[in-house]
Amino acid sequence: MTDPPKPTANMYAIVNNITASISPLNLKSTNLPSTWKNWLNQFKIFLRASNLEDQGDKRKVALLLHYMGPDSLEIFNSFNENLVVVKYDKLIEKLEAYFLPKVNIVMERHKFFTRSQKDGESIDEYITVLKNLSLTCDFKDLREDLLRDIFVCGLNNNFSSIKERLLNEGGIKFDRAIDIAKTMEATKGQAQQLQLASSNNSNNVIAAIHRSTSKSQNHHHNNNSSSSLSNKNNIHSSHNSRSSSYVPSHQVYNNKQKSSSSAHEKRCYKCGEIHRSKCPALGVRCNNCKRMNHFAKMCKNKKAYIRNVDVSSDYDELSEDTAQLFIGMVHIQQAYAVSSSSEQVDRWIVPIHINGTSVQCQIDTGAQANIISKQMFEKICSGVKVMKSSTKIMTFSREVLPVIGYCNLNCQHRGHHYKILFYVLNLKCQAIIGLQSSIKLNLIKKNNF
């Protein structure tokens, strides 16, 4: 094994320049775990930039403790380690354990699920916050899908057109949702700048016409004053007749502007928004009638449908009064018959025998509850008692859906029988199988990489 390279005079000069920006670790920080992570990354960058990564453990341990500051030595002494023989990697592990307490998964996920876009917060800033919050939530393979869902549902009301567009897009990837949101945000900003410039030009034109009109009126008034010395009564009667029918030119111009402005402010019959540039509904397929170039909210073929919903309850497969789960999500699609096999694949539709009847159910790995419509329940579950429930099922816009109650139903899949808890909704909607029940029914399988 070759010895590590010895430091040279040039290396010392580089180190002195770099370390000028490294401050001691702030042990009084209100967010010490985050402060430690940032400081350690800065120290690792220093080691690489100064070509000290290949130095021995003694030198790197000494550098680490030196730049952490004298107050950190008390922490090192509490480890009861020998400064001469302790390994650099082992010391880093002990410091990690000291500064980074065990993560409370429930609390971290609560922060993530309840985070919405703040006023004045840009799309980029909102995305960065959500990504950082998700790192400590242990979502594994569901991380990208949950990032997309919370990103869409948490968008500020100022970005309602972006939310509408993303909801109409359906099951797109998170990166694709980001691209659409950024493009629409940039387009909105450019449209506002153009509208502001157009408004300023209009104000200048009105002001110029007003000044021109005032000058002509003053000139006309002076002429009338001089002529009134010779024939006052005739001028007076003539002036009265003109004043009754005279309308200033700037007033006529303003009236035209108002009528033109009211025409521009009419809402678009395709997207429901007021816009002067390209309509955001162009090229978009309606989730209601499946035709192109309009949003579902503006569709003339009205059908009952439900978009993404959020379930907040104490949920268990057989009982409501068990472990508390702070949030869950159920993606409910439109309540129309599935017309093609490709559409079934896209929506993960599978037949499940419920109380002896085959029911087309949608698999939703983001849901922590199973739901069935009142119509389907009455059709296949005669004699089954529905228990009252205090559970609330809400859309992403916080609209509460009508929950009749819950019941345990006999389900059969591939020859195996199960008892599954369903919530009964007073709506025409697709039956949903949530994450836990999908695993229980062997509809999905978790892969450990």
N, C-alpha and C positions, 0 to 999 in steps of 0.2 A: 504494500500500500504506500503510495507516494505521499510525501508531506505536503500540506497546503502551502500555497505561495506566500512568501514573506512580503509584508507591506513595504512599498517603496516610498520615496519622498514625494513623488508625483501623486501617489494614492492618498497620502496624508493631506495634501493640498485639496484634492477633490472632496475628501471626507469633511474637511473643515468648512468648505463652501456649502455642502449639502446639509450638514447638521445645524447650520444656522437657523433653518426653518423648523426644526423638530423641537417642540415644547415638551416639558415633562408631563406625565399623565396627570390629569385633573381628577384627583380622588374625591373632590367635593361636588362633582357633577350630579345634577338631579337625575340624569339618565346614564348611570355608570356603565351598564352593559354596552350601550351604543358608543359611548366615549371610548371604552376599551377596544372595541372592534375597529373603530376608525384609527385609533393610535397605533394598534398593532399592524394594520395595513400600511400606515405611513412608515413604520419602522422596517417592515419587509421591503418596501420600495427603496428605503435608504440603503439596506444591505445589498440589494441588487445594483443600484446605481453606483455604489462605491466599490463594487466588485469584492464584497466581503461574504457572500453566501457560502463560499467554499472554505472559509476559515474554520478552525477547530471549535469544539464546544466551549472551551475555557474563554476564548476571545469573544464569541458571540454572547455568552452568558454575561460577561463583564459589560459588553456594549449595551445589552438589553437593560440591565439593572442601572447602569449609569444614566441612560437617557430617560428611564422611567422616573428618575428623580429620587432624592434622599428620603422622601416620605414613604416611598414604596418598599424601602428596605425592611420596614416593620412587617409588611406582608410576607416578604421572602423569609424572614426569620421564623415566622409562624409555621412554615413548611418543614422546619427542622432538617434542612438539606445542607450538605457540605458544599460551600461555594467552589471548592477546587474540583470536586469529582462529579457534581451534578451535570446531567446532560441537558443540552439546550432544548430539545424536543420535549423532554419530561417536564422541564420548568414551564414551558409554554402550556402544557396540558394542565398543570396545577393552577396556573394563573387563569386559564379559561374556566376551570371549575370554580374558582374563587369569584371571578367577575361576572360570570354568566350563570345565574341560578336556573333551576329547572323551569322550563317554559310551561305556563298554564295554557294548554291547548284550547280549552273552552273560552278563556278570556281573549286569547289571540284571535280566535275565529269570530268572537263577538265583535271585536274591533273591526275586523275585515268586513263582515256582513252588514254592519250598521254604518259603514263609511259611505257618504254620498258627496257629490261634488259641491264645494262651497262657492258662495258668490264671489265672482272675480277670479276664480281658479280656472286656468286654461285646461284644455284637453290633455296636453302633455304632462302638466303637473298632476292632474288627477290620476292618470295612468301610472305615473311613477310611484305615487303614494300607495295605490292598490297593489302593485307588484311587490313593494317592500313589505307591506302588511301580510301578504300571502306567504312570504318566505318562512314564517314561524308557525304556519297553520297545519303543516303536515298533510296537505291535500293529495300528494302523490300524483297519480294520473289524472285526477279531476281538476288540477290546478288551472289549466288553460280554460276549461269550460266554465269554471266558477268565476274566474277573472272576467270573462266575457259577460256573463250574466249580471254580476254586480256592477260592472262598468256601465252596462246599458240601463239597468234599473235605477242607478244612482245619479244619472245625468241631471243637471240643473234644469229648471223650467225654461231658462233662456236657450236651451239646446233641445227644445221639444221636437223640432223638425228632424234633428239627428236621431233622437230616440225612436221616432216614428219610422224612419228609414231603416234603422237596424232591426227593429221588431218585425218589419215586413220582409227583411232579408232571410229570416229564419235561422237555421242551424249553420251559421258561418263560423269560420275560425276566428280566434281572438285577434290575430294579426290583421285579418281582413277587416274586422270591425274597426280597428284602430285606423287603418288607411281611409276607410269611408268617413269616419268621424273627423279626421284631420283635414281631409279634402273639403268637406262641407263647412268646417269651421273657417278655413281659409277663404272659401268662396263667399261666406257670409260677411267676413270682414271686408273683402274687396267690394262687395255690393254696398255695404254701408258707407265706405269711402266715396264711391261713385255717387251715391244718393246725397251725401253731404256736399260734394262739389257741385252737383246739379242744383241743390237748394241755394247755395251761395250765389251761383250765377243768376238764378231767378230773382233773388233779392236785389242784386245789383241792377238788373234790367228794370224792375219795378221802381227802384229809387231814382234811376235816370229819367224814367217817364214822368215821375211825380215832380221832379225839379223842372223839367221842360214845361210841363203843364202850368206850374206856378208862375214861371216867367211870362208865358203867353197871357195868363190871366191878369198879371200886373200891368203888362203893356196895354191890354184891352181896357183895363180900369182907368188908366191915365188918359187914354183917348176919349173915353166917356166923360171924364171930369172936365176936359177942356171944351168939349162940344156942348156940355150942359149950360155954359154961360150964355149961349145964344138961343137954345131951345130946351129949357129944363123940363117942361111938362111932356113934350114928345119923347124925349130920351127916357124919362121915368117910365112911361107906359110901355115903351119898346123893351126896356130892361126887364120889366116884370113879365112880359110875355116870353122873353128868351129864358129867364131863370126858371120858369115853370117846366120847361122841356129840356134844359141843358143838363147833361150828365158828364162829369169830368172823364177824360180818356183813361186815367189810371184806375178809376173805379170800374170801368168796363173791363179793363185788363185783369183786375183782381177777380171779378166775377167769373171770367173765363178760366183763370187759374184754379178757382175753387171747384168748378164743374169738372175740370180736367183731373184735379187731385182726387175728387170723390170717385171718378171712374177708375183711377189707378188703384184705389184702396179696396176694391172689390176682391173678395177672397176667390182664389183659384178653385174651379170645380173639380180639379184632378187631385190636388194635394191638400186643399183647405187652408193654405197659407197665403199671405200677401207677399208677392215677389215681383221684381222687374227683370230678373235674369232667367236662366233656364229653370224650368219647373223640376223640383227634385223627384217628382213621381214618374218622369219619363224613363222608360226602360224598366220600371218596377212592376212585378206581377202582383195583382191583388190577392190577398189571402182569403177573400170571401168568394168571389166569382171566378178566380183564376185567370182573368183577362188582364191585358197589359195596360200600362200608362195611367194608373190611378191607385191611390191608397185605399185600404179597406174601409176607413172611416168615411170616405166619400163615395163608396160604392152604392149604386142605385138598387142592386139586387141584395136587399138586406137579409142576412142570415145570422142567427145567434152564434156567436163564437166567443171564446175566452182566450186571452193571451196568458203569458207567464204568470204564475201565481206563487205566493209565498205562504207556507204553512208555519204557524208558530204555535207550538203545543207541547205538552208532556206526552210523548208518544211511545208506545210499546206495541209489539205484535198482537198481544191478547188483552191488554189493559191500558187505559189512559192514565192511570194513577201511579206511574212508575218513574223511571229516571227522567230528569229534565234535559231536553235537547233544545237549545236556545233558538235554533232556526232550521228550516228545511225548505226545499224548493220543489215545486211540482210544475212541470211544463205541460200545459194542457193545450191541445190543438183545437182547430175548428170542429164544430159538431156537424160534420157532413160525412156521408158515406165514403169510404176509401174506394177510389175508382180504378186504380192500377197497381200492379205488383211493385213497380219501381217506387211508387209513393209509399207503399207499405214498408219497403226496405229502408227508405229514408227516415221514416218515423218509428222504426223498430216495432212493428205491430205483430203480435203473436197471439194464437188462439189459446185460451185457458178455460178449462171446464170449471165453471162456478156453479155449485149446487146442481151439477149434472147437465148444465147447458153450456155449449161452447160460446165464449164471449171474446171478441177481438179487443185485446188490451195493448196499450202502448207502454213500452219499457222506458222508464225515466230514471237514470242513475243519479240525477240531481235531486230527486224527491225523497222525503222521509215519511211519506204517507201514501196510502192507496185510496183511490176515490172511485166512485161509481155513481152514475146518474140515478135520479129517482125513478125515471121511466124504465131503465134497465133493471133496477132492483125489484120493482113491482112485477116485472115480467117473469123473472126467474127465481124470486125468493119469496114466494107466497108462504105466509105463516112464520117467517123469521121476524123476530122482534128487534126494532131499532132502539138503541139506548140513547138517552139524551147526552149531549156533549157540549162542553164549554170551549172547545177548540175553535180557533178562528183561522179561516183560510182566506188569504188576501192576495190581490194582484200586486204586481210591482208598484203600481200607483197607489197602493194602500186602499183599494176598494174591497170591502168585505163581501165574500161570496156566501150565499145562503146554505149553511150546513144544517141538515135535518137531524143528524145523529150518526152513530156508528154501530157496527155489528160485526160479528165474526162469521165468516162464510167458509164453507168447505170448498177447497180448490184442488184440482187434479191436473198434473202435468207429467207426461211420459210415465204413466202408471203409478206415480207416487201421490199420496194424499196429504194435504196440509190444511191447517186452520189459519186463515189470514184475516186480519182486521181491515175493514173498509170504512171510509167515511161516505155517507150518502149526501149528495148535493141536489138541491132543487133546481137543476139546470140540465139542459141537453148537452152532454159533453162526452168525450172519449173516456173510457175506463182507463185508469192509470195504475201501473204496478211500480212502486218505489224501489229504492236501492236495496234496502234490507230484504224485502220480499223477493226481489229479483235474484238475489244471492241464494235465498232459502229455496226458491223454486228451480235453482240451477239454470236460470236463464242467462246469467253472466258469470264469469269466473275471474277472480283476481289473480294477476300474474305478479310474482315477486322477481324482480330483476336483480 
